[in-house]
Protein backbone atom coordinates (compact mmCIF):
# COMPACT_ATOMS: atom_id res chain seq x y z
CA UNK A 1 0.00 0.00 0.00
CA UNK A 2 1.59 3.27 -1.09
CA UNK A 3 1.48 6.15 1.37
CA UNK A 4 1.41 9.71 0.28
CA UNK A 5 3.95 12.26 1.42
CA UNK A 6 1.23 14.15 3.32
CA UNK A 7 0.30 11.01 5.28
CA UNK A 8 3.91 10.40 6.26
CA UNK A 9 4.40 14.04 7.29
CA UNK A 10 1.29 13.87 9.49
CA UNK A 11 2.61 10.70 11.13
CA UNK A 12 5.99 12.33 11.70
CA UNK A 13 4.31 15.36 13.29
CA UNK A 14 2.24 13.12 15.59
CA UNK A 15 5.30 11.10 16.62
CA UNK A 16 7.26 14.31 17.27
CA UNK A 17 4.48 15.56 19.56
CA UNK A 18 4.54 12.26 21.43
CA UNK A 19 8.34 12.40 21.75
CA UNK A 20 8.21 16.01 23.00
CA UNK A 21 5.57 15.14 25.61
CA UNK A 22 7.58 12.12 26.81
CA UNK A 23 10.77 14.18 27.02
CA UNK A 24 8.96 16.87 28.99
CA UNK A 25 7.67 14.30 31.53
CA UNK A 26 11.14 12.72 31.83
CA UNK A 27 12.74 16.14 32.27
CA UNK A 28 10.31 17.03 35.05
CA UNK A 29 11.15 13.76 36.82
CA UNK A 30 14.88 14.42 36.54
CA UNK A 31 14.51 17.98 37.85
CA UNK A 32 12.50 16.68 40.81
CA UNK A 33 15.19 14.09 41.64
CA UNK A 34 17.92 16.73 41.38
CA UNK A 35 16.02 19.12 43.66
CA UNK A 36 15.52 16.31 46.17
CA UNK A 37 19.24 15.45 46.15
CA UNK A 38 20.20 19.12 46.55
CA UNK A 39 17.90 19.47 49.53
CA UNK A 40 19.04 16.17 51.06
CA UNK A 41 22.76 16.95 50.81
CA UNK A 42 22.51 20.71 51.32
CA UNK A 43 24.33 21.48 48.08
CA UNK A 44 24.89 25.16 47.37
CA UNK A 45 24.85 26.78 43.94
CA UNK A 46 28.57 27.53 44.30
CA UNK A 47 29.31 23.86 44.96
CA UNK A 48 27.09 22.77 42.12
CA UNK A 49 28.22 25.23 39.48
CA UNK A 50 31.71 26.10 40.72
CA UNK A 51 31.24 29.79 41.34
CA UNK A 52 29.22 30.63 38.24
CA UNK A 53 28.02 33.88 39.78
CA UNK A 54 31.60 35.07 40.23
CA UNK A 55 32.46 34.23 36.64
CA UNK A 56 29.40 36.03 35.31
CA UNK A 57 30.34 39.13 37.29
CA UNK A 58 33.89 39.02 35.97
CA UNK A 59 32.67 38.66 32.40
CA UNK A 60 30.31 41.60 32.83
CA UNK A 61 33.07 43.74 34.34
CA UNK A 62 35.47 42.78 31.56
CA UNK A 63 32.90 43.65 28.91
CA UNK A 64 32.39 47.14 30.31
CA UNK A 65 36.07 47.87 30.97
CA UNK A 66 38.23 49.65 28.44
CA UNK A 67 40.04 47.30 26.08
CA UNK A 68 43.54 46.37 27.15
CA UNK A 69 46.45 47.62 25.12
CA UNK A 70 48.11 44.88 23.11
CA UNK A 71 51.63 43.93 23.98
CA UNK A 72 54.12 44.50 21.19
CA UNK A 73 54.90 41.39 19.23
CA UNK A 74 58.01 39.61 20.40
CA UNK A 75 60.19 38.51 17.55
CA UNK A 76 61.21 34.91 17.98
CA UNK A 77 64.89 34.22 17.58
CA UNK A 78 65.83 32.33 14.44
CA UNK A 79 67.20 28.85 14.56
CA UNK A 80 70.89 28.08 14.59
CA UNK A 81 72.31 28.03 11.06
CA UNK A 82 72.95 24.52 9.82
CA UNK A 83 73.58 25.23 6.13
CA UNK A 84 75.36 28.11 4.38
CA UNK A 85 76.23 29.00 0.81
CA UNK A 86 79.46 30.80 1.72
CA UNK A 87 78.01 34.14 0.58
CA UNK A 88 76.30 34.93 3.89
CA UNK A 89 72.99 33.15 3.31
CA UNK A 90 72.10 30.53 5.91
CA UNK A 91 69.30 28.10 6.65
CA UNK A 92 68.52 26.27 9.89
CA UNK A 93 67.31 23.15 8.11
CA UNK A 94 63.77 23.70 9.41
CA UNK A 95 60.90 24.68 7.16
CA UNK A 96 60.78 25.15 3.41
CA UNK A 97 64.11 24.94 1.62
CA UNK A 98 65.30 28.35 0.46
CA UNK A 99 65.88 28.91 -3.26
CA UNK A 100 69.63 29.30 -2.88
CA UNK A 101 69.77 25.85 -1.23
CA UNK A 102 67.69 24.25 -4.00
CA UNK A 103 69.81 25.97 -6.66
CA UNK A 104 73.02 24.69 -5.06
CA UNK A 105 71.65 21.13 -5.01
CA UNK A 106 70.60 21.47 -8.65
CA UNK A 107 74.14 22.65 -9.47
CA UNK A 108 75.55 19.37 -8.14
CA UNK A 109 76.38 20.19 -4.52
CA UNK A 110 75.20 17.93 -1.71
CA UNK A 111 73.59 18.95 1.55
CA UNK A 112 76.78 17.83 3.30
CA UNK A 113 78.78 20.27 1.16
CA UNK A 114 76.60 23.14 2.43
CA UNK A 115 76.85 22.25 6.15
CA UNK A 116 78.19 25.01 8.38
CA UNK A 117 81.62 23.97 9.62
CA UNK A 118 81.87 24.26 13.37
N, C-alpha and C positions, 0 to 999 in steps of 0.2 A: 504494500500500500504506500503510495507516494505521498509525502507530506509537503505542504507548501511552505515557503519561507516564512510567511506570516504566522502559521501555526507553530513553527519552531521558535520564532522570536517570542511569541506569547508564552510558550513553555519555559523558555529561558528567563523571561521576566518573572514568572511565577516562582521558579526555583530560586532566583536571586532574592526575592522577597522572603522566601522561607529561610534561606541562608542568613540573611541580614537579621531576621527575628531570632534565630537560634544563636547567632553570635552575640546579639544584644543580651539575651538571657544568660549566656555563659559569662559574658563580661561582668554583668551585675553580680553573679555568684563569686567571681574572682575578687571583685572589689570588696564584697562583704567579707570574704575570708582574709583579705589583706588588712582591712580595718580591724577585724577581730584580733589578728596577730599583733598589730600595732598597739592596740589597747592592752592586750595580755602582757606583752613584754615591755611596755612603756617606751616604745621607740620614738625618738624625736625626729623632726624633719631634718635637722642637721646630720643626725646619724644615718638617716635613710638616704638623703641626697648629697651628703658630703659637703655641706656648706653652700648650697646653691644660692641662697640669698646673698651671701657675701660676693660670690662671683658675679651675680647680676648687678650688684651695686658697683663693683669695679668696672664692669663693662659700660655701664651707664656713665660713670665718671670719665672713663677713657674716651667715650664718644663725644662728650661735651668739652673736653680739654683741648687746648691748642695742639696741633700736630707737632710731633717731635722733629727736630732738625735731623737730617740724615747725616750719618758719619761719613767722612770722605772715604772713598774706596781705597783699600790698601792693596798696593800692587804686590802680587806674589813674586817671590824671587824665582828666577829661572832655574832650570836644572843644571847640573854640572855638565860641562861640555864633554862629550864622549868622542865626537867626530869633528874633524876640521879639514878645510881645504887648503890650508897653508896661506890663504890670502885674508885671513881674519874672520871668515864665516865659520860658525860652529853649530853643532846640533847635539842635543842631549841624548838622542836615540829614542825619545818618547814622542809619540804623535806622528803626524803625517811627515813623510820624508820631504825635505826641502828640495827645490829644483836643482840647486848646485850639487847636492848629493846624488840625485838621479842622473844628472849629466855626467858626473865623474864615473859612475858605474857604467853608463853607456859608453864612455870613452875607454873602458877596459880596466879601470881600477877596481880593486876589491874593497869591501867594507873594512877589512883589516888594514889596508893601505891608508885609509882615512882616519884610523884611530888616533886620538890625541896621545902623544908619548908623554909618559909621566915620569 
